[in-house]
């Protein structure tokens, strides 16, 4: 995650902070947003498999 994206996400998260928000909550939200970004980048690079491919692989692994 580049620093501009990090700043954008931190500002977005900060808007939702209230008296019950913990540092752990903020970390979890930031981690989720980072995971979503990484998944989108993997998809753009074609590093994904279809649901049917997962089912086929699972059948082989679970034998």
Secondary structure, DSSP 8 states (H G I E B T S, - for coil): --HHHHHHHHHHHHHT--TT--HHHHHHHHHHHHHHHHHHHHHHTT----HHHHHHHHHHHT-
